[in-house]
């Protein structure tokens, strides 16, 4: 194992622990992965954040051939499918976060009720149809729901985010859970207003230049 992989493993464990601390996962629910060489590193199946050490992360190639003593998350199929379909993605996060999962159990997408929905890359967060976990059918559904997006809901299951960096994938997942909580609260009172495609396009364009850009040398 080289130094880069060792550092990546440490970062992944830190992120997995953070998901648990934020109550986006509980026990052994959820998983995360990161592109690594000609394959990916993923959390092992059936282990919670308090149990996993960096060495426990499982390396797989994109067809599922593994290296290591532990079995990978049963959801490795859709992680690998996203990396195959989307070369720009380097990190995938899957949670059973309470509010995102509640909306997913209603089998409803998250519409543009708030401009921050654009953090997922579009004017909605789609909900993939239900398929049994760990199946190729679910993988195909996730790839389709994530088309031109950084997140999706999984009907009667949970949520997925993905991005070019682990930090960004985590940020999207954290924001998605907050948005789902706000949307469900709004629905309890009435039907929230929905931003138009044009309004959301303006938000998405503005997001392209948002944040701390490169600092010019003095």
C-alpha positions in Angstrom: 0.0 0.0 0.0 1.5 3.4 -1.0 1.2 6.6 1.0 -1.6 8.0 -1.2 -3.8 4.9 -0.6 -3.0 5.0 3.1 -4.1 8.6 3.3 -7.3 7.9 1.3 -8.2 5.0 3.6 -7.8 7.4 6.6 -10.0 10.0 5.0 -12.7 7.5 4.1 -12.8 6.2 7.7 -13.1 9.8 8.9 -16.0 10.4 6.6 -17.8 7.2 7.6 -17.5 8.1 11.3 -18.8 11.6 10.5 -21.9 10.2 8.8 -22.6 8.2 12.0 -21.9 11.2 14.2 -24.4 13.3 12.2 -26.9 10.5 12.5 -27.1 10.0 8.7 -26.3 6.4 9.3 -26.8 4.1 12.3 -25.2 0.8 13.1 -24.0 -0.9 9.9 -26.4 0.9 7.6 -25.0 2.8 4.7 -21.6 2.7 2.9 -19.2 4.8 1.0 -16.5 4.2 -1.6 -13.7 6.0 -3.5 -12.1 5.4 -6.9 -8.7 3.9 -6.3 -6.4 3.0 -9.2 -8.2 0.6 -11.6 -10.9 -0.1 -9.1 -12.4 1.3 -5.9 -12.2 1.1 -2.1 -15.4 0.5 -0.3 -16.6 -0.1 3.3 -17.0 -3.8 4.3 -20.5 -5.3 4.8 -22.1 -5.6 8.2 -19.6 -3.3 10.0 -20.5 0.0 11.8 -18.4 3.1 11.9 -17.0 2.3 15.3 -15.7 -1.0 14.2 -13.9 -0.2 10.9 -10.2 0.4 10.6 -8.5 1.7 7.5 -7.1 -1.7 6.7 -10.7 -3.1 6.7 -11.7 -1.2 3.6 -12.1 -3.5 0.6 -10.5 -2.9 -2.8 -12.5 -4.2 -5.8 -12.0 -3.9 -9.5 -15.1 -2.7 -11.4 -16.3 -6.3 -12.0 -16.2 -7.2 -8.3 -12.9 -9.1 -8.0 -11.7 -8.2 -4.5 -8.5 -7.9 -2.6 -8.5 -8.3 1.1 -9.9 -10.5 3.8 -13.4 -8.9 4.3 -16.4 -9.0 2.0 -17.4 -5.6 0.5 -20.7 -3.8 1.1 -23.5 -5.6 -0.6 -24.2 -2.4 -2.5 -20.8 -2.4 -4.3 -22.7 -3.0 -7.6 -24.1 0.4 -7.9 -20.9 2.1 -6.7 -19.0 0.3 -9.5 -21.7 1.1 -12.0 -21.6 4.8 -11.2 -17.8 4.8 -11.6 -18.0 3.0 -15.0 -20.7 5.3 -16.3 -19.4 8.6 -14.9 -15.6 9.0 -15.2 -15.7 12.4 -13.4 -17.0 10.8 -10.2 -14.4 9.7 -7.6 -16.5 9.3 -4.5 -19.9 7.7 -3.7 -21.8 8.0 -0.4 -24.9 6.0 0.5 -27.0 6.6 3.6 -30.3 5.7 5.3 -30.6 9.3 6.6 -34.0 9.7 8.3 -35.6 12.5 6.3 -34.2 11.5 2.9 -35.3 7.9 3.6 -38.8 9.1 4.6 -39.2 10.9 1.3 -37.8 7.9 -0.5 -40.4 5.7 1.3 -43.1 7.9 -0.2 -41.4 7.2 -3.6 -41.3 10.9 -4.3 -38.6 13.0 -5.8 -37.3 16.2 -4.2 -38.6 19.0 -6.4 -37.2 22.6 -6.7 -39.0 23.8 -3.6 -35.8 25.6 -2.5 -32.9 26.9 -4.6 -30.4 24.7 -2.7 -31.8 21.7 -4.5 -29.3 22.8 -7.2 -26.5 21.5 -5.0 -27.4 18.1 -6.5 -26.7 19.4 -10.0 -30.2 19.9 -11.4 -33.8 21.2 -10.7 -34.8 18.0 -8.8 -33.4 15.0 -6.9 -34.9 12.0 -8.7 -36.2 9.0 -6.9 -35.0 5.7 -8.4 -37.7 2.9 -8.4 -37.4 0.2 -5.8 -35.2 -2.8 -6.5 -33.7 -5.3 -4.1 -30.5 -4.1 -2.5 -27.3 -5.5 -4.0 -28.8 -6.3 -7.4 -27.9 -5.2 -10.9 -31.4 -3.9 -11.4 -30.8 -1.4 -8.6 -27.5 -0.5 -10.2 -29.1 0.4 -13.5 -31.8 2.4 -11.6 -29.2 4.4 -9.7 -27.2 5.2 -12.8 -30.3 6.4 -14.6 -31.6 8.5 -11.6 -28.2 10.1 -11.2 -28.0 11.1 -14.9 -26.6 14.7 -14.8 -27.0 14.7 -11.1 -24.9 14.4 -7.9 -27.6 12.7 -5.8 -30.7 10.6 -5.9 -33.2 8.9 -3.6 -33.8 5.2 -3.6 -37.4 4.2 -3.3 -38.1 2.5 0.1 -34.4 2.5 0.8 -32.3 5.6 1.3 -30.1 8.1 -0.6 -27.0 8.3 -2.7 -24.6 11.2 -3.5 -21.5 11.2 -5.7 -18.9 13.8 -6.7 -15.4 14.3 -7.9 -14.1 14.4 -4.3 -15.1 12.7 -1.1 -15.6 16.1 0.6 -18.0 17.2 -2.1 -20.0 13.9 -2.0 -20.3 14.3 1.8 -21.4 18.0 1.4 -24.1 17.0 -1.1 -25.4 14.2 1.2 -25.5 16.5 4.3 -27.4 19.2 2.3 -29.8 16.6 0.8 -30.8 15.4 4.2 -31.4 19.0 5.4 -33.5 19.7 2.3 -35.6 16.6 2.7 -36.3 17.6 6.3 -37.4 21.1 5.2 -39.5 19.7 2.4 -41.3 17.2 4.6 -42.0 20.0 7.1 -43.4 22.2 4.4 -45.6 19.4 3.1 -47.1 19.1 6.6 -48.5 22.6 6.3 -49.4 22.7 2.6 -48.0 22.6 -1.0 -44.7 24.5 -1.2 -44.0 26.7 -4.2 -41.7 25.2 -6.9 -39.1 27.2 -8.7 -39.3 27.1 -12.5 -36.8 25.4 -14.7 -35.5 28.9 -15.8 -35.1 30.0 -12.1 -33.2 26.8 -11.3 -31.0 27.2 -14.4 -30.1 30.7 -13.1 -29.2 29.2 -9.7 -27.1 26.4 -11.2 -25.2 28.9 -13.3 -24.6 31.1 -10.3 -23.3 28.1 -8.4 -20.6 27.5 -11.0 -18.7 30.6 -9.7 -19.7 30.2 -6.0 -17.2 29.7 -3.2 -13.5 30.3 -2.8 -11.8 30.4 -6.2 -8.0 30.2 -6.7 -6.1 33.0 -5.0 -3.8 35.0 -7.3 -0.1 35.1 -6.2 0.9 38.4 -4.5 
